[in-house]
């Protein structure tokens, strides 16, 4: 995925940054079927929700007593179990 971020300015004050996303042609065709949807707002909300989730994860990890190698080990174990479950 390619993302471009452009900051727009009005009289020396930054407005909301403008981003450009590259998406697959098939996805764009699906999006075009729903003209009533404000896709910028959908993306804005999705990005906002993801930042909230990442903030919570960072907060949890900052108070964690487990080391990074232990975390990676446990994450791999979970991934294997999930992978087996969905085969």
C-alpha positions in Angstrom: 0.0 0.0 0.0 1.2 3.5 -0.8 0.3 6.5 1.3 1.1 10.1 0.5 0.5 12.8 3.2 0.1 16.4 2.1 -0.3 19.2 4.6 -2.5 22.1 3.4 -1.9 25.6 4.8 -4.1 28.6 5.1 -2.5 31.8 6.2 0.4 30.0 8.0 -2.0 27.7 9.9 -2.0 24.0 9.1 -5.4 22.5 8.1 -6.2 18.8 8.3 -3.5 16.8 6.4 -4.6 15.2 3.2 -3.6 11.6 2.5 -3.7 9.6 -0.7 -4.1 5.8 -0.5 -3.4 3.3 -3.2 -5.9 0.5 -3.3 -6.4 -2.5 -5.6 -8.5 -1.9 -8.7 -11.0 -4.5 -7.6 -11.6 -2.7 -4.3 -12.1 0.6 -6.1 -14.7 -1.0 -8.3 -16.6 -2.3 -5.2 -16.4 1.2 -3.6 -17.8 2.8 -6.8 -20.9 0.7 -6.4 -21.7 2.7 -3.2 -21.8 6.3 -4.3 -23.6 7.4 -1.1 -20.7 6.4 1.1 -18.2 9.0 2.1 -15.1 6.9 1.9 -12.8 9.6 3.3 -14.9 9.4 6.5 -14.8 5.6 6.5 -11.0 5.8 6.3 -10.8 8.5 8.9 -12.8 6.5 11.4 -10.9 3.3 10.7 -7.6 5.1 11.3 -8.9 6.7 14.4 -10.1 3.3 15.8 -6.8 1.7 15.0 -4.9 4.5 16.8 -7.1 3.9 19.9 -6.4 0.2 19.8 -2.6 0.8 19.4 -2.6 3.3 22.3 -4.3 0.7 24.5 -1.8 -1.9 23.5 1.1 0.4 24.2 -0.3 1.3 27.5 -0.7 -2.4 28.4 2.8 -3.2 27.2 4.4 -0.4 29.1 3.3 -1.9 32.4 4.1 -5.5 31.4 6.7 -7.4 33.2 7.3 -9.8 30.3 10.3 -9.3 28.1 10.2 -8.7 24.3 11.6 -12.2 23.4 9.1 -13.8 25.7 6.3 -11.8 24.1 7.4 -12.9 20.6 7.6 -16.5 21.8 4.0 -16.3 23.2 2.7 -14.5 20.1 4.1 -17.3 17.9 2.5 -19.9 20.0 -0.9 -18.1 19.7 -0.4 -17.8 15.9 0.3 -21.5 15.6 -2.9 -22.4 17.6 -5.0 -20.0 15.6 -3.6 -21.3 12.4 -4.4 -24.9 13.3 -7.9 -24.0 14.4 -8.7 -22.3 11.0 -7.3 -25.0 8.7 
